[in-house]
Structures are given as structure tokens and as C-alpha cells.
Amino acid sequence: MEADRKLISDLTPEIEKTSIKWYVTFFILFAIFSVGVYGLYQQISKGHIVTGMRDNVVWGFYIVNFIFFMGLSYSGALISGVLHLFHTGWRKPIIRMAELITIISLIIGPFFIFFCIGRLDRLHFLFLYPRIQSPITWDVIAIITDLAGCFLYLYLSFIEDFAILRDYPDLKVAPWKKKLYKTLSLGFTGTEQQHKILSNARMVMAAMVIAIAIIVYSVLAWIFGVTLQPGWHSTIFGPYFVIAAVFSGTGLLIILMWIFRKIYHLEEYITQRHFVNVGVLLTVIAAFYGYFTFSDYLTKWYGSIKMDSILIDKLFTDYYSLFIFANYIGILLPCIIIAFPKFRTIPNITIAAIIAVTALWVNRYIIVIPTLETPFLPIQDTRPDWITYSPTWVEWSLTFAGVSVFAMLFMLVSKIAPIISISEMQEKDKNEILK
Amino acid sequence: MKDEAENLSDGSSRRNFLKKVGVGVGAISVAGIAGSSLLKGNEAKAKSGNLVKLLSPEGKLVEVDQDDIQSPKDIQPAKNETVEEHKLEARAGLPNRKFAMVIDLARCKNARKCVEACQEGHLLPKDHEWMRLYLLQDDNTTAKYWFPRPCFHCDKPMCVSVCPVGATFKRADGIVLIDNQRCIGCKFCMTGCPFSARVFNWKDPEVKVPEGHVYDPETNIPATEGTVGKCVFCADKLRLGELPRCVSACPMGVIYFGDILEDTVTNGNETERFSKLMLDRAGYRYREELGTLPSVYYLPPTQRMFPVESGLEDTEKSIKDRYKNVGPR
């Protein structure tokens, strides 16, 4: 396996040396993470009373974060899976990132469920006494399958790279890393037969992860959809959540492309073309997502079902600014920025993506919380925290801890493996890709 | 138990029947509530000769010898079963029963005795109400009314369907219970229940449990941090042939309780045919359209015994404030 020195040092900037910047960033992220750990300790020792959740709003930030992170995991499934299946050439520099987003957010997502559960010590009951009629059991099965599938898919794309790193003569890395590459490359030497097997396996997995991801996110939507609650009980929720997930995953991919391009000076590999292409993809998805959002709220608003009216009233009074931001600005603005060629600069597209991802998080929030604040029987209570939900510092700290872990895991991976696939960027492909 | 069930259905001997269901003197109303497994020995005994008039489940007046009647107190189950055995029994429920509650909205004046008795009986913290009193108004053009809400013990309970670990379950006698030693606290049942019947133990409930008390899903004592609780229809009382605490505590006789299979409900003083009560008073279930098939029925607040405002007269301020903004819903 051969690759030129420049490619390796460009795409694996952190493998041989660790910069001061890396340490500083990691330390800051770790500090944020530690605050979250302290918050969790408070929650476990004092009970869930330290959160903003009460008997009416029993699900808060944690569930919002859970569905949000699970949604981010879509970027890998869609961008990488679909682009792989269609042999899209320009995908090659960015699919590794997309696949990493998938795995990392899939690992973080379920932790928010653990934070939400009252008896973490009984988590194994999910396996000891499972009941298949519960959507949570569907979720457990789906997420485990998704994790296994996506992990395999990611690993398959790594094998060739590990082989390259293993065979590279003067790679200045610790012996354990060399050993690791040797083990993980599974004796790949680049024979024609090996290439064929690997390429077939990746093709199959690309199709699989798309299917599994659709199932996972539909199941997630059905946790809400199957209940009788106003605003949740909707047949559209499965596909709606899937589209929303792809939307956020694509947005995050753009943001990470910008960050990595900046930090690791990958201007040569990730070009404006990638931003425009993924940006256009984001716009198309935004159109679908906006259409689903509109359909869902229009039918609730137009009819006269009492509980729906009460919910819509609440969304347009107490949640007015959040609603406008999530469902108008967050969808239309990215579309406008990317639709006009003269706005399509790298910073503009990145800003559009940041707006899209933030708005999607808010959209999840106004799906979960207002419904729980409008139960069928009116809330007749004098305790303010029982009437309206407001997150406490514990929930905020764990939310930021989730984000910091996301970044830390990315940084750790960049210490071991290339963040852009070296094998895909070999000289023979390079011209085709970058032209 | 199977044999007894057959005996009951062929109705061969009324005297035998009454003996088996264990009707208490002076507690005629409890007819049939005690478990039929609580059978006294069959040995022959001298009769007292005192005949007592009783109302049979078919609505006929019958006379039986006093000695043939067992008070529910005499027929308590043997308490030598293990905790696990009892838990299994608590999951199965009482055989040949289908419990139901009828709440007469015309009589309720927010006296809150049901809430207090429930909290006391189940050692609930003050801010936990399994029985909750709402002041409802359907529209501007319609009247306000007091609305006591226990758990509805639905026949198609969403809470049971969505529970991932089988911590909440539906029994043969219609009661929905929670095993809080199984509950993982995911709160899915709370979002599943359209009637807000469930409460969560957000912190350690800090209740003093009597010494030697063993956890029993039929009382849900003691409440456990991080798990869900709710009205249990006083399944422990029913096992003893007694009425639920809220029923006995209500000074207005608002709450009737009984067995649909026997077509009888009672509020402790008055005993009624369930079907007749439904027919005469146009009984209904709250939000029938959701299709959860509650076991709790309501009688509409027609020809009320009290004006609705009287419910706010002797109430403490913190309770009164709950109803400040009551409007059409």
C-alpha cells in the first residue's frame, strides 16, 4: 500500500504530533464535561427534583437532546450511504466526517435517555423483562442494530486507511499505534480480490444503514406518535422525524466541514464545491422538512378539535418567538441563502447550516414541551414549576456536556485515524474528485 | 377457585352462594366484593335461628340465617404467603371480578375528604394526589362542575401498552397497578395516560413506613424515588372485602364502587344496580372518544345537591388558588 507523504500528513494532522491548541481545546471541553458530571451527580444523589421536570412535563431537555442527537446521526446514513450508492465522486473527502458524526452522535444520544430515567440502577430490566409492545423496546432493538450497523460501515471504510498507515515506513507514531493499525487493518494488502470484497461489503452496508436509520428514527417518532396526546398523535410523525433528522445531520456536516477545513488547513481537499453541493442538498431537504412542518400544523390549526386548538394557541402565544424561529426562520433563511448563487460563499453556507441546526433543536423542543403543558385535563395547580417547564442548570450542564463529548470524541479519533479517507484520495482518484 | 366459579354460575344454592361471597351483616352493600376464595369451612354448625334480610345480586330480597353470613373480617386470607407469592397474586387480581367506580358529579362539593383519606391510607407525601379534584367547565355557555379524578383503570390502558418492562399491568379484575420495584422511571406511562392520573416520585418521598412493612403493589407503600405511582383502587381493601378509602371517606356519598359482573355498586349507604344507575342518570365516561375504556363512570351534574361555589367556601387558600383561572376548556 502506497500513499504519498503529503497526503498522509495533510489528512492525519494529529497522528504524529499533538499541538498545544489540541491540548487547550481538549482541556476546555473536558472542563465543560466535568460540570455536566457534577450535575449528574447532583441529580443522582438528590433525585430528579433538581431538574425542571415535574408531573406534567415529565420529559424535558433530556428527551429533546436525545432525539436531536439521534437525528444528527442521520448525516452518515444519508450523505455517506446515498452518495456511496450513487457513486458520487465529490463525496469522498467528506464521507468519513459524516460517518464519524453518525457513530459519535449515536453513542451520545442514548445517554440522554439514561439521564431521563428515574431508576438508572434498573436499566438492565429493559433486557430482563422486555415487553415487545412498548415502543421503548422497539427503540432499544433499533438503536443497538443501528449502532452495530453504522460501526461496521465506518470500520469497513477505515480498513484500507489502516493498511496504508501500517505500511507507511517513516510514520512517527508510538509503537502501540503501529500495532493497532496492524491489527485493525485485518491483513489487507490491496489485492484485487480484497478490493472486490471490501467494495461489495461497503455497498451492502451503505444500503443497510439507510434502511436501519429510517427505522430508528421512525421508531423514535412513534414514541410520540402512538400516544394520544394532542400534537403528538400524528400519522405524519414517522416521515416528518426522518426528514428533520436528515436536515440536522446535513447541517452539522457543513459546520464540521468548515471547522476541520479551518483547523487542519484542508482547503485543498474540501472546496467551495463541497459546501455548495451539500448546501443544495440541505435546501432540498429543508423544502421537504418545511412542507411536512406546514402540513402538520395546518391540519391542526384549520380544524376545530379543542385540544389541538389549545395547543396551537399556546404555540402562538407563549412559544411565539421560538415557533417563528424554528419553523419560519430556521427553514426559510437557509433556503434563501443557498438558493441564490451570489450568496453561496463558504461562510454564508456555514451560517445557514448553524441556523438550520439550532432551529431544528428548537423545533424538537416545541414538539415535546408544549404538548406536555396542555394535557386533556387542565393543569390546576399553584406550583409554578408544575405548570410551566423551565430547565435547571443541571439540564443545561448535561446538554453542554453532550456537545463537549461530541467534540472530544472527534478530537480523539483524529489522534488515531485520518479524518478524510486517505485511500479514497489517492492520486488516481484525486484529479477526478477535485475537478 | 374454578369450582367455586362454576358453583356461582349455576346458582344451585343461594345460601351457599351468600356464604361464599361473604356478605357482612350491616355491610350488605359490600355484597360480593370480598374474594370468593375466602371460604369458611363447610362443617355443619348449629344455626342461631335469627333470620336476616339481604339483597341478592339479582335484586331479590332473601332471608338467611345469621350464622351463614360471614363478616369480611372473618375471612381474611392466610397471610403466610411469601412476598413473591403475594406479588404474583397481586398481578393476577381477584378472580371473577370486574370492578367499576361511579362518580356522581351532582353531589360533589370539593370536600376533599377522598383526597385526604387516600393520602393517609397510602402514606403519600402532601403534594402527591392520586385522587385529584378538578373544577371543569366545558364551554362558556355551560356550567362549572367539580370533577374528582382517580385512576380510570382503563380496559385498554395506554400506560400498560407502553411500559417497556411490565412494571405496570392490568389484572383480571380490571385493576391497573404498578410494581414500583420493577419500574425503571422512564415516565412513558405518564405521557401515555391522557388523564394525568400518574405521579412521579421526583425525590425521596420521606414517608415513615410502619415497621416490618413489606412492599405490596396493591398499596404501593412505600413510594420509591424515581418511580411512578397512582391510584390503586385500594386493591388491598378489595381483597379484604372492604370499600376503597375514598368511597368510605366521602361525606356526600359521591363515589359508588362495585362489581360490573354483579351489576351492583354502592357508596356505603346506598346500593344501586349499576346498569339502572347508568340508564336513569345517563352515566358516561370521560373522553369516551379516546377509546381507552375507563372503569370509572360519571353521572352528570344535574339537579345538584350543592351550588358549585360551595366547593370553595371552606377550602384553604392554596387549594382555592388552584381554581383561580378556571375557564372553558
Interface residues (C-beta under 8 A of the other chain):
Chain A: K46 G47 H48 I49 M53 R54 D55 N56 V58 W59 I113 C116 I117 G118 R119 R122 L123 F125 L126 L128 Y129 P130 R131 Q133 S134 P135 I136 T137 V140 I223 V226 T227 L228 Q229 W232 K306 I310 L372 P375 F376 L377 P378 I379 Q380 D381 T382 R383
Chain B: D127 Y134 L135 L136 R149 M158 S161 V162 C163 P164 V165 G166 A167 R182 C183 I184 G185 C186 K187 F188 M190 T191 G192 P194 F195 S196 R198 V199 F200 N201 W202 K203 D204 E225 G226 T227 V228 R287 L290 T292 S318 D321 R322 Y323 V326 R329
